[in-house]
Every structure is written in C-alpha cells, then in structure tokens.
Amino acid sequence: MPLRRPTRRSITLLILLALGSAGLSAFLRPRTPADHLAQPSAYPKGSELYYLAWIRHGPSGQRGGAARKLLTLPNRREYEITRGLRAEMTRWPAFRGFQSDRVIGHMLLIALFDLRPAEHQREVALMASTEYTEDEDVWVKTYDRFEGESVDFMFSPQQEAAIHLVMRGYADRTGLRVLDGLARSFYPAERRRAAQAFRLFPGLPPYDPTVQPKNINDYPPKTEAQLASINKWFDAHLSDLAWSEEAGHYVQRPPSE
C-alpha cells in the first residue's frame, strides 16, 4: 500500500502536538529557585545574582561569559539557585548536544563544589581525573560580547576541577601537577593563580610568579629551581597535610594515636 503524502492539516497537528508536549514538560518539571530569577538589570552589576540571571536569561555566549565571571567571584552564597540552574541545563538533550551548554554545566558544577565541597567532591574529582574525556579543552568563542569583551576563552574542565580541589582542601598529585604547569606558564595570570594556590601551604619554598619566560617554550632557570624545591617539599609533606577550615589553609596533620 503506497504511503500517503502528509497533508497540511496533519503537519499542523504534528507541530501543535510537539509544542504542546514541550510546554507540558516545562510545566511538569520540578520548580527550582532559579525559576524566580529576574532579568539581569534587576540586580547590582557584578553581583552573584547578576551573573546567575545572565546564565538564566542570556544568549549562549553571554551565559558562558557570566559563568566564567561567577567562578572568580568571592563570597558566593546562592547554592540553591546555582543548583537549580545546573539541573535545568543538564536535564534536557541540549546539554548533550550544544558545546556551550555543556561548558556552562561544568562551570556550575565547580561553582556548587566551591559552595559545598563535601557534597560535590566526588563529581569534581571524577572531572579532574584522567578517566574524564567528555570535554577536555574547550574553546568558547562566540560573536556575543559580555561586559564589553568578546566571549572568547579556553576552558578545561579537568584543569579547573583539579585547581578548585586544591583550593578547597583536597590537594592530590593530579592537582599539584596542574599547579606545576601553571607555575611554568608563559601567561602571567596563570602564574599568579599558581602562586595563590601555593600560599595555602605554609612552609612551602618560595615561588616568584613575576619571572616572565621569553616565549611559551622558555623555562627560566630561577623558576625551574624554585619548582624543583617546591615539588621536593610536596614529596616529603603532602601525606602529612590536612585542611583547616578555621585557618583557611593546609596544616600539619596531628599525629595519629
């Protein structure tokens, strides 16, 4: 029996059914605090809610720029809104299909870890591990602008996860290898980031982030000597370190009885 050519009426009906299904799914999905976010203009520029609102309402490029800014913002508090945004993004097939959405989802997971490390440590540790291959190094480049700058940056879920683990008290060899690479970087911002992390280890040999390599393949002798001392110190002391929430840095682990 030959197939019948679809009529305009049947096509219209299919479209209406698809739209109705999408609307019903949106209506039935669990409501989260993120649903109550107003437009970004309702919040002070540069605030946590301002960036979260951009992630909720902005186009893909500006959402990526806002998520990147969010990760650098100190004293964040909006855990439930951040969790709601990530749940919303990762629930739909778009998370698996659009690179920018996946990147923002990874950033929001790290943001959640910063707020409640113990609850998300396993997820972030998996992202930092060598077994994680979903998105290695992702170039986020769009035609959108955010806060006067083009959205154009490299994001490595593995590297970011490893750094944040160290910064929140979960230092391990993976994170230290990442810091060693940043400390040798040609780019000053990456060297400053390594120096910030090194300051969490009282007693660590000195590191000078102002030493500028001549090019990306240059390794200044001073930096190499300093990192050799630093790595030797970690070899001797890493297993004896514990995180002090009160002090905000690593301390010597009390001897076991």
C-alpha positions as a Markdown table, in Angstrom:
| # | Residue | x | y | z |
|---|---|---|---|---|
| 1 | Met | 0.0 | 0.0 | 0.0 |
| 2 | Pro | 1.6 | 3.3 | -1.0 |
| 3 | Leu | 2.4 | 5.9 | 1.7 |
| 4 | Arg | 0.0 | 8.8 | 1.7 |
| 5 | Arg | 1.5 | 12.2 | 1.4 |
| 6 | Pro | 1.1 | 14.2 | 4.6 |
| 7 | Thr | -1.5 | 17.0 | 4.4 |
| 8 | Arg | -1.2 | 20.5 | 5.6 |
| 9 | Arg | -3.7 | 19.6 | 8.3 |
| 10 | Ser | -1.6 | 16.6 | 9.6 |
| 11 | Ile | 1.6 | 18.6 | 9.6 |
| 12 | Thr | -0.1 | 21.4 | 11.6 |
| 13 | Leu | -1.4 | 18.8 | 14.0 |
| 14 | Leu | 2.1 | 17.3 | 14.5 |
| 15 | Ile | 3.6 | 20.8 | 15.1 |
| 16 | Leu | 0.9 | 21.6 | 17.7 |
| 17 | Leu | 1.4 | 18.2 | 19.4 |
| 18 | Ala | 5.2 | 18.8 | 19.6 |
| 19 | Leu | 4.7 | 22.3 | 21.0 |
| 20 | Gly | 2.2 | 21.1 | 23.5 |
| 21 | Ser | 4.5 | 18.3 | 24.6 |
| 22 | Ala | 7.3 | 20.7 | 25.1 |
| 23 | Gly | 5.1 | 23.1 | 27.1 |
| 24 | Leu | 3.7 | 20.3 | 29.2 |
| 25 | Ser | 7.2 | 19.1 | 30.0 |
| 26 | Ala | 8.3 | 22.6 | 31.1 |
| 27 | Phe | 5.1 | 22.9 | 33.2 |
| 28 | Leu | 5.6 | 19.5 | 34.9 |
| 29 | Arg | 9.3 | 19.8 | 35.6 |
| 30 | Pro | 10.3 | 20.4 | 39.2 |
| 31 | Arg | 10.4 | 24.1 | 40.0 |
| 32 | Thr | 13.6 | 25.5 | 41.4 |
| 33 | Pro | 14.7 | 28.8 | 43.0 |
| 34 | Ala | 16.3 | 29.6 | 39.6 |
| 35 | Asp | 12.9 | 30.0 | 38.1 |
| 36 | His | 12.4 | 33.1 | 40.2 |
| 37 | Leu | 15.5 | 34.9 | 38.8 |
| 38 | Ala | 14.5 | 38.3 | 37.3 |
| 39 | Gln | 16.3 | 39.8 | 34.3 |
| 40 | Pro | 20.0 | 40.8 | 35.0 |
| 41 | Ser | 19.1 | 44.5 | 35.1 |
| 42 | Ala | 17.2 | 43.9 | 38.3 |
| 43 | Tyr | 20.4 | 43.1 | 40.2 |
| 44 | Pro | 23.5 | 45.2 | 41.0 |
| 45 | Lys | 26.1 | 44.8 | 38.2 |
| 46 | Gly | 28.8 | 42.4 | 39.2 |
| 47 | Ser | 26.8 | 40.7 | 41.9 |
| 48 | Glu | 26.3 | 37.0 | 42.3 |
| 49 | Leu | 22.6 | 37.3 | 41.3 |
| 50 | Tyr | 23.5 | 39.4 | 38.4 |
| 51 | Tyr | 25.7 | 36.7 | 36.9 |
| 52 | Leu | 23.2 | 33.9 | 37.7 |
| 53 | Ala | 20.5 | 35.9 | 36.0 |
| 54 | Trp | 22.6 | 36.2 | 32.9 |
| 55 | Ile | 23.1 | 32.4 | 32.9 |
| 56 | Arg | 19.4 | 32.0 | 33.2 |
| 57 | His | 18.2 | 34.5 | 30.6 |
| 58 | Gly | 21.1 | 35.4 | 28.3 |
| 59 | Pro | 22.1 | 34.1 | 24.9 |
| 60 | Ser | 24.7 | 31.3 | 24.8 |
| 61 | Gly | 27.8 | 33.5 | 24.5 |
| 62 | Gln | 26.8 | 35.9 | 27.3 |
| 63 | Arg | 25.8 | 32.9 | 29.5 |
| 64 | Gly | 29.3 | 31.5 | 29.1 |
| 65 | Gly | 30.9 | 34.8 | 29.9 |
| 66 | Ala | 28.7 | 35.1 | 33.0 |
| 67 | Ala | 29.5 | 31.6 | 34.2 |
| 68 | Arg | 33.2 | 32.3 | 33.8 |
| 69 | Lys | 32.9 | 35.5 | 35.9 |
| 70 | Leu | 30.8 | 33.7 | 38.5 |
| 71 | Leu | 33.7 | 31.2 | 39.2 |
| 72 | Thr | 36.0 | 34.1 | 40.1 |
| 73 | Leu | 33.5 | 35.9 | 42.3 |
| 74 | Pro | 34.4 | 35.7 | 46.1 |
| 75 | Asn | 31.9 | 35.2 | 48.9 |
| 76 | Arg | 29.2 | 33.5 | 46.8 |
| 77 | Arg | 26.2 | 32.2 | 48.7 |
| 78 | Glu | 23.4 | 31.3 | 46.3 |
| 79 | Tyr | 23.7 | 27.5 | 46.4 |
| 80 | Glu | 20.1 | 26.6 | 45.6 |
| 81 | Ile | 19.8 | 28.9 | 42.7 |
| 82 | Thr | 23.1 | 27.6 | 41.2 |
| 83 | Arg | 22.0 | 24.0 | 41.7 |
| 84 | Gly | 18.6 | 24.8 | 40.1 |
| 85 | Leu | 20.3 | 26.3 | 37.0 |
| 86 | Arg | 22.6 | 23.3 | 36.6 |
| 87 | Ala | 19.7 | 20.9 | 37.0 |
| 88 | Glu | 17.7 | 22.8 | 34.4 |
| 89 | Met | 20.6 | 22.7 | 31.9 |
| 90 | Thr | 21.6 | 19.1 | 32.3 |
| 91 | Arg | 18.0 | 17.8 | 32.3 |
| 92 | Trp | 17.4 | 18.4 | 28.6 |
| 93 | Pro | 19.1 | 16.8 | 25.5 |
| 94 | Ala | 20.5 | 20.2 | 24.7 |
| 95 | Phe | 23.1 | 19.7 | 27.4 |
| 96 | Arg | 24.5 | 16.7 | 25.4 |
| 97 | Gly | 24.2 | 18.5 | 22.0 |
| 98 | Phe | 25.5 | 22.0 | 22.4 |
| 99 | Gln | 29.0 | 22.6 | 23.5 |
| 100 | Ser | 28.4 | 25.9 | 25.2 |
| 101 | Asp | 25.7 | 24.4 | 27.4 |
| 102 | Arg | 28.0 | 21.6 | 28.4 |
| 103 | Val | 30.7 | 24.0 | 29.3 |
| 104 | Ile | 28.3 | 26.1 | 31.4 |
| 105 | Gly | 27.1 | 22.9 | 33.1 |
| 106 | His | 30.7 | 22.0 | 34.0 |
| 107 | Met | 31.3 | 25.6 | 35.4 |
| 108 | Leu | 28.2 | 25.4 | 37.5 |
| 109 | Leu | 29.2 | 22.1 | 39.0 |
| 110 | Ile | 32.5 | 23.6 | 40.0 |
| 111 | Ala | 30.6 | 26.6 | 41.5 |
| 112 | Leu | 28.5 | 24.2 | 43.5 |
| 113 | Phe | 31.6 | 22.4 | 44.8 |
| 114 | Asp | 33.1 | 25.8 | 45.9 |
| 115 | Leu | 29.9 | 26.4 | 48.0 |
| 116 | Arg | 29.6 | 22.9 | 49.4 |
| 117 | Pro | 32.8 | 21.0 | 48.8 |
| 118 | Ala | 31.9 | 17.8 | 50.7 |
| 119 | Glu | 28.7 | 17.3 | 48.7 |
| 120 | His | 30.3 | 17.6 | 45.3 |
| 121 | Gln | 33.8 | 16.4 | 45.8 |
| 122 | Arg | 33.3 | 13.0 | 44.1 |
| 123 | Glu | 31.8 | 14.6 | 41.0 |
| 124 | Val | 34.5 | 17.2 | 40.7 |
| 125 | Ala | 37.3 | 14.6 | 41.5 |
| 126 | Leu | 36.0 | 12.5 | 38.6 |
| 127 | Met | 36.1 | 15.5 | 36.3 |
| 128 | Ala | 39.7 | 16.2 | 37.3 |
| 129 | Ser | 40.8 | 12.5 | 36.8 |
| 130 | Thr | 42.5 | 11.2 | 33.6 |
| 131 | Glu | 39.4 | 9.0 | 33.1 |
| 132 | Tyr | 37.3 | 12.0 | 32.3 |
| 133 | Thr | 37.1 | 12.6 | 28.5 |
| 134 | Glu | 33.7 | 14.2 | 27.8 |
| 135 | Asp | 35.2 | 17.7 | 27.2 |
| 136 | Glu | 39.0 | 18.0 | 27.6 |
| 137 | Asp | 40.0 | 21.6 | 26.4 |
| 138 | Val | 37.0 | 23.6 | 25.1 |
| 139 | Trp | 37.4 | 26.8 | 23.1 |
| 140 | Val | 34.4 | 29.0 | 23.9 |
| 141 | Lys | 34.2 | 31.5 | 21.1 |
| 142 | Thr | 31.0 | 33.3 | 20.0 |
| 143 | Tyr | 30.0 | 36.6 | 18.4 |
| 144 | Asp | 28.4 | 37.8 | 21.7 |
| 145 | Arg | 30.0 | 40.3 | 24.0 |
| 146 | Phe | 29.8 | 40.4 | 27.7 |
| 147 | Glu | 30.8 | 43.3 | 29.9 |
| 148 | Gly | 32.5 | 44.9 | 27.0 |
| 149 | Glu | 34.6 | 42.0 | 26.0 |
| 150 | Ser | 34.2 | 39.3 | 23.3 |
| 151 | Val | 33.3 | 35.9 | 24.7 |
| 152 | Asp | 36.5 | 34.1 | 23.6 |
| 153 | Phe | 38.3 | 31.9 | 26.0 |
| 154 | Met | 39.7 | 28.4 | 26.6 |
| 155 | Phe | 38.1 | 26.3 | 29.3 |
| 156 | Ser | 39.5 | 22.9 | 30.6 |
| 157 | Pro | 37.1 | 21.1 | 32.9 |
| 158 | Gln | 39.9 | 18.8 | 34.1 |
| 159 | Gln | 42.2 | 21.6 | 34.9 |
| 160 | Glu | 39.6 | 23.8 | 36.6 |
| 161 | Ala | 38.3 | 20.9 | 38.6 |
| 162 | Ala | 41.9 | 20.0 | 39.8 |
| 163 | Ile | 42.7 | 23.6 | 40.8 |
| 164 | His | 39.4 | 24.0 | 42.7 |
| 165 | Leu | 40.0 | 20.7 | 44.5 |
| 166 | Val | 43.4 | 22.0 | 45.7 |
| 167 | Met | 41.9 | 25.4 | 46.7 |
| 168 | Arg | 39.2 | 23.7 | 48.8 |
| 169 | Gly | 41.3 | 21.3 | 50.8 |
| 170 | Tyr | 41.5 | 18.3 | 48.5 |
| 171 | Ala | 45.1 | 18.5 | 47.3 |
| 172 | Asp | 46.5 | 15.5 | 45.5 |
| 173 | Arg | 49.1 | 14.6 | 42.9 |
| 174 | Thr | 46.7 | 15.5 | 40.0 |
| 175 | Gly | 46.1 | 19.0 | 41.3 |
| 176 | Leu | 49.8 | 19.6 | 42.1 |
| 177 | Arg | 50.7 | 18.6 | 38.5 |
| 178 | Val | 48.3 | 21.2 | 37.2 |
| 179 | Leu | 49.7 | 23.9 | 39.5 |
| 180 | Asp | 53.2 | 22.9 | 38.3 |
| 181 | Gly | 52.1 | 23.6 | 34.8 |
| 182 | Leu | 50.5 | 26.9 | 35.6 |
| 183 | Ala | 53.6 | 28.0 | 37.5 |
| 184 | Arg | 55.7 | 27.4 | 34.3 |
| 185 | Ser | 53.2 | 29.2 | 32.1 |
| 186 | Phe | 54.1 | 32.0 | 29.7 |
| 187 | Tyr | 50.9 | 33.8 | 30.8 |
| 188 | Pro | 51.2 | 36.0 | 33.9 |
| 189 | Ala | 47.6 | 35.4 | 35.0 |
| 190 | Glu | 48.2 | 31.6 | 35.2 |
| 191 | Arg | 51.4 | 32.1 | 37.2 |
| 192 | Arg | 49.6 | 34.3 | 39.6 |
| 193 | Arg | 46.9 | 31.7 | 40.0 |
| 194 | Ala | 49.6 | 29.1 | 40.9 |
| 195 | Ala | 51.1 | 31.5 | 43.4 |
| 196 | Gln | 47.7 | 32.0 | 45.0 |
| 197 | Ala | 47.3 | 28.2 | 45.5 |
| 198 | Phe | 50.9 | 27.8 | 46.8 |
| 199 | Arg | 50.1 | 30.3 | 49.5 |
| 200 | Leu | 47.7 | 27.8 | 51.0 |
| 201 | Phe | 50.7 | 25.7 | 52.1 |
| 202 | Pro | 52.6 | 27.3 | 54.9 |
| 203 | Gly | 56.2 | 26.3 | 54.9 |
| 204 | Leu | 56.3 | 25.8 | 51.1 |
| 205 | Pro | 59.6 | 27.1 | 49.5 |
| 206 | Pro | 59.2 | 30.4 | 47.8 |
| 207 | Tyr | 57.8 | 30.9 | 44.2 |
| 208 | Asp | 58.1 | 34.1 | 42.2 |
| 209 | Pro | 55.3 | 34.5 | 39.6 |
| 210 | Thr | 56.8 | 37.7 | 38.2 |
| 211 | Val | 59.6 | 35.8 | 36.3 |
| 212 | Gln | 58.5 | 36.1 | 32.7 |
| 213 | Pro | 59.5 | 33.4 | 30.1 |
| 214 | Lys | 60.7 | 34.8 | 26.8 |
| 215 | Asn | 58.3 | 32.5 | 24.9 |
| 216 | Ile | 56.0 | 29.6 | 25.5 |
| 217 | Asn | 58.9 | 27.2 | 25.2 |
| 218 | Asp | 61.2 | 29.1 | 27.6 |
| 219 | Tyr | 61.7 | 27.8 | 31.2 |
| 220 | Pro | 63.7 | 30.3 | 33.2 |
| 221 | Pro | 66.3 | 28.7 | 35.5 |
| 222 | Lys | 65.0 | 30.6 | 38.5 |
| 223 | Thr | 61.5 | 29.2 | 38.1 |
| 224 | Glu | 62.8 | 25.7 | 37.4 |
| 225 | Ala | 65.0 | 25.8 | 40.6 |
| 226 | Gln | 62.1 | 27.1 | 42.7 |
| 227 | Leu | 59.7 | 24.4 | 41.4 |
| 228 | Ala | 62.2 | 21.7 | 42.0 |
| 229 | Ser | 62.3 | 22.8 | 45.7 |
| 230 | Ile | 58.5 | 23.0 | 45.8 |
| 231 | Asn | 58.0 | 19.5 | 44.3 |
| 232 | Lys | 60.6 | 18.1 | 46.7 |
| 233 | Trp | 58.7 | 19.7 | 49.6 |
| 234 | Phe | 55.4 | 18.2 | 48.4 |
| 235 | Asp | 57.1 | 14.7 | 48.1 |
| 236 | Ala | 58.1 | 15.0 | 51.8 |
| 237 | His | 55.0 | 16.6 | 53.3 |
| 238 | Leu | 51.8 | 16.0 | 51.2 |
| 239 | Ser | 50.7 | 12.9 | 53.0 |
| 240 | Asp | 51.0 | 14.8 | 56.4 |
| 241 | Leu | 48.8 | 17.7 | 55.4 |
| 242 | Ala | 45.2 | 18.3 | 56.3 |
| 243 | Trp | 42.8 | 21.2 | 55.5 |
| 244 | Ser | 41.9 | 23.6 | 58.3 |
| 245 | Glu | 38.5 | 25.3 | 57.7 |
| 246 | Glu | 39.2 | 27.7 | 60.5 |
| 247 | Ala | 42.6 | 28.8 | 59.2 |
| 248 | Gly | 41.6 | 28.6 | 55.5 |
| 249 | His | 44.8 | 26.8 | 54.6 |
| 250 | Tyr | 46.6 | 23.4 | 54.9 |
| 251 | Val | 48.2 | 22.5 | 58.2 |
| 252 | Gln | 50.3 | 19.6 | 59.6 |
| 253 | Arg | 48.1 | 16.6 | 60.3 |
| 254 | Pro | 48.0 | 15.7 | 64.0 |
| 255 | Pro | 50.0 | 12.5 | 64.7 |
| 256 | Ser | 47.7 | 9.5 | 65.0 |
| 257 | Glu | 47.5 | 7.9 | 68.4 |
